[in-house]
Amino acid sequence: MIERRHSISREEFSARYRSGSRPVILTGGMQSWPAMTRWNPDYLDRLCGHETVQVMTGRETDSEYEIHSERRRTAMRFGDYVRKVNEAGQTNDFYLVAQNEFMRTEGAKQLYEDIAGFPELLDDRRDGFVFFWFGPAGTVTPLHHDTADIILAQVRGRKRVTMIPAAQRALVYNNVGVFAEVDCEQPDLIRHPLYRYADKVVFDLDPGEALFIPVGWWHHVRALDVCISVSFTNFHGAFETA
């Protein structure tokens, strides 16, 4: 089970969770964010609709769409993308993800005013440290690990998250780079028999909740609704592991 904490000091977070490589759900840090009441597809369209963005497309025709992410990029007006999301229903065919660098566009920089961050845990750096995720219900980020600690903050919609400890790399059959071979929603235990022994934790991340994902922890994410999320890597300073 992943702990849920309403408030936490920088010292405890660093010692217990970050240095200890323990995920935690933070439930008390986003109530005052203007984004929680402002951010919806129409609001984003008004502020950023004129921007050209790179959207990952054609994902449903490529089982390794994350590994092949560079060939999945399609340029389009952000306003056109908003309309695709509004009309899509449930699909994993297209998604505006972190590596599309939406937050570096001039229009999107206005959105920084709507997110207060987590001042006890994160510093004031923004460019290159804050990332935006926006897509329809049904988008899936397959099982993988990140190369840095992150906080994933859920602004709109719900995401179902599966997490597996970093040390269980052999049980998830690490494939290319940071990605696992296993489909943790429909595992093939003939091809991947060791996966049955993985310590899996599955939970829903609701609007107003933020998940700390320690570097190396395996995670799979499915959007249950139209979702808007922000992720952060701008933690205060370096830290020493135990």
HELIX and SHEET records of a PDB file:
HELIX    1   1 ARG A   10  GLU A   12  1                                   3    
HELIX    2   2 PHE A   13  ARG A   18  3                                   6    
HELIX    3   3 ALA A   35  ARG A   38  1                                   4    
HELIX    4   4 PRO A   41  CYS A   48  1                                   8    
HELIX    5   5 ARG A   59  THR A   61  5                                   3    
HELIX    6   6 SER A   69  ARG A   72  5                                   4    
HELIX    7   7 PHE A   78  ALA A   88  1                                  11    
HELIX    8   8 ALA A   98  ASN A  100  5                                   3    
HELIX    9   9 PHE A  102  ARG A  104  5                                   3    
HELIX   10  10 ALA A  108  ASP A  114  5                                   7    
HELIX   11  11 ALA A  166  GLN A  168  5                                   3    
HELIX   12  12 ARG A  169  VAL A  172  1                                   4    
HELIX   13  13 PRO A  193  TYR A  197  5                                   5    
SHEET    1   A 6 GLU A   3  ARG A   5  0                                        
SHEET    2   A 6 VAL A  24  LEU A  26  1                                        
SHEET    3   A 6 ALA A 210  ILE A 213 -1                                        
SHEET    4   A 6 ILE A 150  ARG A 156 -1                                        
SHEET    5   A 6 CYS A 227  PHE A 232 -1                                        
SHEET    6   A 6 VAL A 130  GLY A 135 -1                                        
SHEET    1   B 2 THR A  52  MET A  56  0                                        
SHEET    2   B 2 ARG A  73  ARG A  77 -1                                        
SHEET    1   C 4 VAL A 140  HIS A 144  0                                        
SHEET    2   C 4 TRP A 218  ALA A 223 -1                                        
SHEET    3   C 4 LYS A 159  ILE A 164 -1                                        
SHEET    4   C 4 VAL A 201  LEU A 205 -1                                        
END                                                                             
